[in-house]
Amino acid sequence: MTTLNRRNFMKASSAAIGMLALPGCVARPLTVRSPYGSGIPEQEAGTAVNDVHSQLNATRVGAIMKPRNVEALQVAIARAKSAGQTISIAGGRHAMGGQQFGEATLLIDTRDMNQVLAFDNERGSITVEGGIQWPQLIEYLNRTQDGRDRQWGIVQKQTGADRLSIAGALSCNAHGRGLNLKPIVDQVEAFDLIDHTGEIRTCSRSSHRDLFRLAIGGYGLFGIISRVELKLRPRVKVRRIVALGETATIMERFEERIRDGYLYGDYQFATDSSRDSFLRRGVFSCYGPVPLETPLTPDPTRFRPEDWARLTFYSHKYKRRAFEVYSSRYLKTSGQVYWADWQLSAAYVDDYHADLDRALHAKVKATEMITEIYVPRAALTAFMDGARAGLRARKANVIYGTVRLIEQDDETFLAWARERYACVIFNLHVEHTPQAIERAADAFRELIDFGIRHGGSYYLTYHRWARRDQVERCYPQMAEFLELKRRHDPAETFQSTWYRHYRTMFGVGSVGVPGARL
């Protein structure tokens, strides 16, 4: 597929907005929306904000500012401090743990800081503003390298959505579906951090190394990441190989693929708790490099917006059918050849659940909430058996789940990848009532317990529902992390709901900055 064809496909997909009638839902068909448009307004009329996916973090910030350059950021920091106002920082707004918002804060919306600043075609590195999102970066690389024999591409990005900022990826130390990759810290050469004084600190492994370790995975608490230099990899073509798999043997199959040189892959498990295949069977997809002269698949089988709408509906209403449709369609894509960076992209429709609620005749608003559990690879099967029993007993509604791999992170302070883990993601359907939210929180806490029992951990990004003993077991450095935040930001200029939650949990006193409400 050429760059032009890809652009045409995105344009066509954006125009594919219609009404899709689905079985059992004739009266209220599900709207088919484009996955390429953001649901966040360019200019927001009020100060009520929320995360995109779970929508369980409704927050009234004090004001919203969209700076276009570093100077505007520095002015905003100075004015906020002068007014005694704290600052929170947001990009794509997909984090679900309250990291990007804070009650009464000045919310810095970084989306207008989206320029490519430099591209080193010899070394294979790119320098961008922190607010740039993955589609903008990938499109720049495609456009500027079109026709060149030697090309570079990104190494990894988060899966499941594309409109996520690069600074946000650093702030949560994100990962993708690489088979032998560390979190994104491994691709970071350097970044500029604007601290609470407005000073620009260039952080790398040789300069301000303490801030390099703290700010990557530090959820915006040490300053605003305004500039990022990322390492790229030589652009390669990959062939997708898809097969059905069993959880009991999936780690052996992952290791086999790694030995054979495959670069990316994941295992998406069945979610119908009424069937024996629940968490035991899935679709195993991996991507292996092929010679550059290998032709790209000219008209690849792909999931169109209406396909995703249908699958989303099935995953809530007809789970068995969802797995049948998904696995059958995905198996047909086996053997297709893509550029490696293209296969990292993922369509996501903002506010899809509002349409789904209407189609399902839902009486209560609902969304999905995510947790990610890490377990030593040898313990994956035992963990999944426990999770299977626990989720069934709680009648939890699992909408989607996948297993990926991660290599050990030995650089960041608040590291989540303490060893070579299997990463298990659960997307649970949650109705927005206090009772249903608490049931979901209980299910997630039990999953964390299962992970801990097998020597594992969990991801801090997705929620704030872990108990203190779980936090201390998985992140024994958390109390020190909070103290180091205070050391580097004595007035607690940078705050969020997430920070205030853990500050309270660990008994770290507030310095009494006006605007901070616990």
Secondary structure, 3 states (H helix, E strand, C coil): CCHHHHHHHHHHHHHCCEEEEECCEEEEEEEECCCCCCCCCCCCCCCEECCCCCCCCCEECCEEECCCCHHHHHHHHHHHHHCCCCEEEECCCCCCCCCCCCCCCEEEEHHHCCCEEEEECCCCEEEEECCCEHHHHHHHHHHHHCCCCCCEECCCCCCCCCCCEHHHHHHCCCCCCECCCCCHHHHEEEEEEECCCCCEEEEECCCCHHHHHHHCCCCCCCCEEEEEEEECEECCEEEEEEEEEEHHHHHHHHHHHHHCCCCEEEEEECCCCCCCCCCCEEEEEEEEEECCCCCCCCCCCCCCHHHHHHHHHHHHHCHHHHHHHHHHHHHCCCCCEEECCHHHCCCCCCCHHHHHHHHCCCCCCEEEEEEEEEEEHHHHHHHHHHHHHHHHHHCCCEEEEEEEEECCCCCCCCCCCCCCEEEEEEEEEEECCHHHHHHHHHHHHHHHHHHHHCCCEECCCCCCCCCHHHHHHHCCCHHHHHHHHHHHCCCCCECCHHHHHHHHHCCCCCCCCCCCCC
